[in-house]
């Protein structure tokens, strides 16, 4: 793995905070599936962003169409994650984007 692909921080929240700190300006939007990792709305608020939570599908997977629908000109971060901790509950398998690539 290339060194520029490695993020170092104090746990998952510390690492997850680095990206919005680098690219978000006050009033920008951070979009994420909800309910997933409880820190996402807190991280958005921490950097002055407007949280844009998108409900999960009934089977626990992320609604990628709904996630795309909330994007706007002030969206700076879109979180695409596994709902819940890896290996725990629904949504732990990879989803396929509209172009057929696993994301």
C-alpha positions in Angstrom: 0.0 0.0 0.0 1.3 3.4 -0.9 2.1 5.7 2.1 -0.3 8.4 0.9 -3.1 5.8 1.3 -2.5 5.5 5.0 -4.3 7.6 7.6 -2.9 7.6 11.2 -5.0 8.7 14.1 -6.3 7.9 17.6 -9.0 5.4 16.7 -11.7 5.3 14.2 -13.3 8.6 15.2 -10.0 10.5 15.1 -9.3 9.2 11.6 -12.9 9.8 10.5 -12.6 13.4 11.6 -9.5 14.2 9.5 -11.3 14.2 6.2 -14.1 16.7 7.1 -11.6 18.9 8.9 -9.6 19.1 5.7 -12.4 19.8 3.2 -15.5 21.1 5.0 -16.4 24.7 5.4 -19.0 25.9 7.9 -22.4 25.4 6.4 -21.3 22.6 4.0 -23.1 19.3 4.0 -21.9 15.8 5.1 -24.2 13.0 3.9 -24.3 9.5 5.5 -26.6 6.6 6.0 -28.5 6.5 9.3 -28.5 4.7 11.5 -24.9 3.6 11.2 -21.9 4.8 13.2 -23.1 7.2 15.9 -20.1 9.5 15.4 -21.1 10.7 11.9 -23.6 13.4 12.9 -21.2 14.5 15.7 -18.3 14.7 13.3 -20.4 16.8 10.9 -21.4 19.2 13.6 -17.9 19.4 15.0 -16.6 20.9 11.7 -19.7 23.2 11.3 -21.3 21.1 8.6 -25.0 20.4 8.1 -25.6 16.7 8.8 -27.6 15.0 6.0 -28.7 11.6 7.4 -30.3 9.1 4.9 -32.4 6.3 6.4 -31.3 2.7 5.8 -33.5 0.4 3.7 -35.8 -1.9 5.7 -33.3 -4.8 5.2 -30.5 -2.7 6.8 -28.6 -1.9 3.6 -27.8 1.7 2.5 -30.2 3.3 0.1 -27.6 4.5 -2.4 -30.3 6.2 -4.6 -31.5 8.2 -1.6 -27.9 9.0 -0.6 -27.2 10.4 -4.1 -30.5 12.4 -4.0 -29.4 14.5 -1.0 -26.2 15.6 -2.7 -26.0 19.3 -3.5 -23.5 22.0 -4.4 -22.4 22.3 -0.7 -21.9 18.6 -0.2 -18.3 18.0 0.7 -18.3 14.6 2.2 -20.4 11.5 1.5 -19.8 8.6 3.9 -20.2 5.2 2.4 -19.8 2.6 5.1 -21.1 -0.7 6.4 -24.1 -0.1 8.6 -22.9 -1.4 11.9 -19.6 -2.9 12.9 -18.1 -5.3 10.4 -19.4 -8.8 10.9 -22.3 -7.6 12.9 -25.9 -7.6 11.8 -27.4 -6.6 8.4 -25.5 -4.7 5.8 -22.1 -6.3 6.3 -21.8 -7.5 2.7 -20.6 -5.4 -0.1 -23.1 -3.5 -2.2 -22.8 -2.9 -5.9 -23.0 0.6 -7.4 -25.0 1.2 -10.6 -21.9 0.6 -12.7 -21.4 -2.9 -11.3 -18.4 -2.0 -9.2 -18.3 -3.0 -5.6 -18.1 -0.1 -3.3 
